[in-house]
Amino acid sequence: MNIEKKRKKDKRLTRKAALWCLAGLLLLSLPVVIKTFTLAPADELPAVLDYYLEEHLPLKNRFITINSFVDYFILGDAPGNDVIKGKKDIAGQDRWYFYKPTLKDYRHTESYSENDLERAAGYLSELKEACDGIGAPFILFIAPNKMTVYGDRYLPDHYLSQEKAAPLSRTEQLVSYLRENTEIHVVFPENELKKAAEERTEPLFYHLDTHWNYLGGYYGAKSLLREIPKAEQLPDVTPDMLSAQSGPMFRWNGFDLVNMMGLEGIITEDHSWKIENCPETTVSYETKDASGYDAFYTYARASSDARDDRKVLMIRDSFGTAILPYLGACFREVYSPYSAYYRMDMLETERPDIVILEFVERDDALNYDPERWR
């Protein structure tokens, strides 16, 4: 018996054992099952079954966790429908995992229609006009997906053998349209991040999370600062500036891909990096609440002794978190509300010198209608 056949046989045996465990759990609930199904009308049986499994299956959550544990640690699979198990890194130590819904961006299978592009351009132009009204330049910054940066190197081969469905990805399509048809300043550092990922041995993204780490955020911030006139530029990263980090960026949430695989609280470490003293500026932070969760979903304000006394307002999603320390070190003040917390009247109350709207590539530009912020 060859290795592959043995692996398939072991997998079948494991699943058979899991089915016997499930049967045992169902037998424990047999009295409730009989009572439930004999009282239910025939046409409602499917809904009753769903309700029963959701509410009465003993140890359901524990069983799901055990199944995920077996898939990940014993069978070497990626549990769940939204996670792709990729290849190991060059050193052969850490395996890469990817968020499956971003395949549409990677393979260019989803595009904006002409009407969608016009609407998105209208929304973003309206936001730019509001910024123009207070004399603040507006910059749209789009953070690339993890799969965009590392997919060519670490996705399974059967994904790499498939041709792109269109010449441009949805985000490349948007960037091109905005540059040709509007005066919006767009920064999409896709190529900069790919180049940095090829040149560095340290990962720019977490292996077990969809987000970039602080090293990836550094390259994102560097690309952004390069587009801001007279902004202080970040120094090159030297080995002595890097410090190892094993925990997630969002401690209250853990690693999001781990959570999708049903292994929350079981896998708690991933090899990552943080940059110290880049640049050497003292930065202090103010948030609405000391809890990382509440600060993330409300706002953070960074103040520093930077030479550049301008104030920046950065409307952000989760990817903006890894950019904030670098912007905070380069400008005297950065006010950074989460996009769902932001309101248009903040332009008047904060009176920023520069406004940045940041969102990740997998997001939809049509979500940024200024009406949502009024």
N, C-alpha and C positions, 0 to 999 in steps of 0.2 A: 504494500500500500504506500503510495507516494505521500509526500507531506501535505499537498493540497487536499487530497481525498481524506486524509486523517483529520485535517482541520475541519472539513465539512461535516465529517461524522461526529466529531466532538461538539460542533455547533448544534447539530440535530439533537444530540443527547442532552445538551444543556437546555435547549428549548423544551424537550420532552419533560425534563425534570421540573421546569418552570410551570408547565401545564398541569402536572400532578399537584404541585403546590397550590395552584389556583383552584383546582378541583377540591382540594382539602379545605381551602378557605370558604368555598361555596357551600360545602357540606355543613360547615359550622353554622351557616346562616339558613339552612334548609327550612326550618319552621317559618321564618319570616318570609322566605321566598314563596312557599306554598300559600300562605295567607294572602300575600300581596297579589299574586297572579290569579288566584281563584276569585277574588273580588273585583278585579279589573275587567272592564268591557274589552272585547276582542280587538276593536279598532284602536284601543289605547295601549295595547301591550308593548309596542316598540318604545313609546315614551316612558312607560312604567319601568321597562328594563333599564333604560338610560338612568332614570331617577334612582332605581335600586342600586345599580353599580356605583353611582356617585355618592349616595348617602349611607349605604349599609354594608358595603364590602369591607370586612374586617381588615385592618392593617393595610388598607389600599395604598396610602402614601409610602409606607415602609416597603411594600412589595415593589412599587415603581422604582424606588431608590435602589433596591437590591438588583432589579433587572438592569438598571443603568450601570450599576457597579460591575456586574458580570460582563455586559457589553464592552465597557471601556477597559477594565483591568485584565479581564481573562480572554475575551475574544478579540480585543484590540480594535473594536469598532467605535464609531461616534454615535451615541444614542441620540434619539430625537430626529425630527424631520428638517430642522433648520441649520444643521451643522454638517460641514464637509470635513472629513479627516484628510489632511494633506500629508506631504512628505516631511521627513525629518530635516533639520537644518544641516548645514555643511559639516558641522562637527559631529553630527549624528546623535546629539543629546536631546534636543527638544523637537517635538513634532508640532507642526503648524495646523491650526484648525481655522476654518473660514465660515462666514455667515452665508448660508446658501442663497437667500434672497438677493444678494449682491451679484449673483451670476448674470442677472439681466444687464447690469452695467458692464461687467467684464466681457460678456459675449455680444454686447450691443443689440440685444433682442428687443429692447423697449426704447421707443423714440418719442419725442415731443411732436405733436402735429403743428402745422403752421399757426393754427389758432391758439394752441397752448403756448407757443413761443411768444406770440403777440401779447397774450394775457400776462405771462410772467414778466416780460419786458415792461409792460404797463405798471404792474405792481411795484417793481423795483425802481422804475423811473419816478413813480410817485414818492417813494421813500427818499430818493435822491433829491427831488425838488424840495421836500421838507427840510432836508439837511442844508441845501443851498440857501434856504430862507434864513438860517442862522449863521451862514457863512462857513459851514463845516464841510470839507470834502467828504464824499461818501465812497467807501470801498466795499465791494462784495468779495468775500474770501470763501472759497469752497475747499474743504479738506478732502483729500482723496480717500477712497475706501482702502481698507487693508488688502483686499483682493486685487485692486488696481496696482498696488505697489509690489506685492509679493506673489500674486497668482501665477505669473509666468515661471517662477522658480519652484513653487511648493504645492501647487494644485496637483491632484492625481493626473496621470498621463492622459486618461480618456477625456478629460476636460480640455487639455491642451491641444488635442488632435482635432478639435472642432473649430471650423472657421468662424470668424466674426460674422454676425448677421448683417452688419452695416459698416460703412467706413468710419463713422464716428459713434462714440457712446452718447447716451442721452445728455450727460453733462458737457461733453465736448461740443455737442450740438448747441446747447444753451450758451456756452461761453462764446462760440463763434458768432451766434446771432446777436448777442448783446454788444460785442465789439464792433460789429458791422452796422448795427442799426440804432445804437444808443450811445450816450456819452458816459455810461457807467464804467467805472474802473474795476475790472475783474481780475482777481488773482486766483489761479487754480494750479498749485504747484505739483502737478502730477509728475512731470519729468524730473523736477528737482528731487522729489522724494525717491523716485526710482533710482536716480543716479547715486544718491546718498546710501540707499539700501545695497547697491552693488559694491560700493567702496568700503562700507563698514562691516565688520564682523558682528558688531552689536546690533541686536534687533531694534527697529524703530517702532514696531508694534508689539503688543503682547501676543504670545502664542495662543493663549486661551481666552482672549477677549477680542472684541471687534475694534477696540480703540487703539490709537497710537499711544506710546508711552511719552515720557518727558523728553526723550531724545528725538522722537518723531515730532513732538510739539516744537522742539528747538528748530528743526529744519523748516517746519511750517511757519514759525514766527520769523525766521531769517528771510524766507521768501516774501513775507508780508512787509517787513521793515524795509526791504530793498525797494519797495514800490512807494514808500512814503517819503516825500522830499524832506531833506534835512534831518531825518530820523537817525538816531544813533544805531550803528550796525553791530550785530552780535559778533564776538570774536570766534575764531575757529576753536573747536572742542579738542582739548588735549587729554591724554589718558588720566592725568592727575585731577581733572575736573569731573570725571565720571565716578559715581558711586553705585554699587549694586543695590538692587531693590527686588524683593520677592513678592510683596503683597500687591493687591489690586490698587488702581488709581482711586476708585470709589469704594472706600472701606465698608460703607453701609450696604453696598450692593454685591460685592465680590466680583468675580469674573463673569461677564454676561454669557459667554459661550458655555462655560461650566454650568451655569444655571439652566440654560436651554437643554443641556444634556441630562438634567435631573441629578446633578452631583454637587449641588450647593452645600457648602460646609464640609465636603469631603476633600476636594482639591482646593487648597488655599494658597498655593505658591506658584509663581511663574518667574522665570529669569527675565529681568528687565533692568533698566538703567535710569538714573536721575543725574542731572547736571548741577553741580554746585558752583556758586559765584559766577554766573554768566548773564550779564556782566557783573562786576563787583559793585553792586549798588544795594543799599539797605532798603528792603521792601517790607511794609507792614500791610496787613489785611483787615478789612472790616466786612462782616457779613450780618445778615438779618438775624441769624441764629448761630450759635456755636456748633450745632450739629452739621456734619458734612452733608447730610441728606437735605436739610432745609436750606442750607447755603447754596447748594447746587440748583434747587428749584426756585430760588428767589434771586439773589444777587451777591456779588462779591465786589469790593472796592479795594484796589491796590494803590497805596501811596508810597512814594519813594523820594530820595534825595537826588534823583536823576537831573542832569544838566538841562535836559529838554523840559521846559515848564508847561508844555501843552497837555491838555486833558483829552483822553480818548474815551469814547463810549463804544463798547463792543457788545452787540446783541449776539448771543451765542447759543449753541447746543452743547452736548457733552464734550465734543472735540475741542471746544474753546478752553476747557479747563487746563489743558497742557500747554496752551499758548500764553495764558494770563501771566505766569511768573516772568516771562521774558519781556512782554509789553510793559508790565509793571516796573521792571528795572530800567526801561528805556524812556519812560515818560513820567512826569511828576505825579500824574493821577490817571487811573484807568477804572471806569465804572463799567461793570460787566453783568448785566441782567440776563437771566435765562430767557429765551425767546417767548415762552408762554407768560412770563412775568412782566415783560416789557410793555410800556404804554407810550403812545406817540407824544404825550405831553412831557415825557422825560427829556425831550430835546430842549424844551424851554426851561425846565427846572434844573437840569444839569449843565446846559450851555457848553457842550463839548467843542473842542477845536477840530476833532476828527471823529467820524462815525464809521464803524466797521460792522457789517452784517456777516456773521460766520455760520455756515451750516455744512454738513457732511455731504459727500457726493450722492449717497444713497437716498437722500432726502429729495423732496419734490419742490421745485421753485414755486409751484402754484400754491403752496402752503403759506406764502409770504405776502398775502394781500394785506395792505396796511389797515384795512377795516377791522381786522382781528385785534388790532392794538388800540382802537379808539375807545 
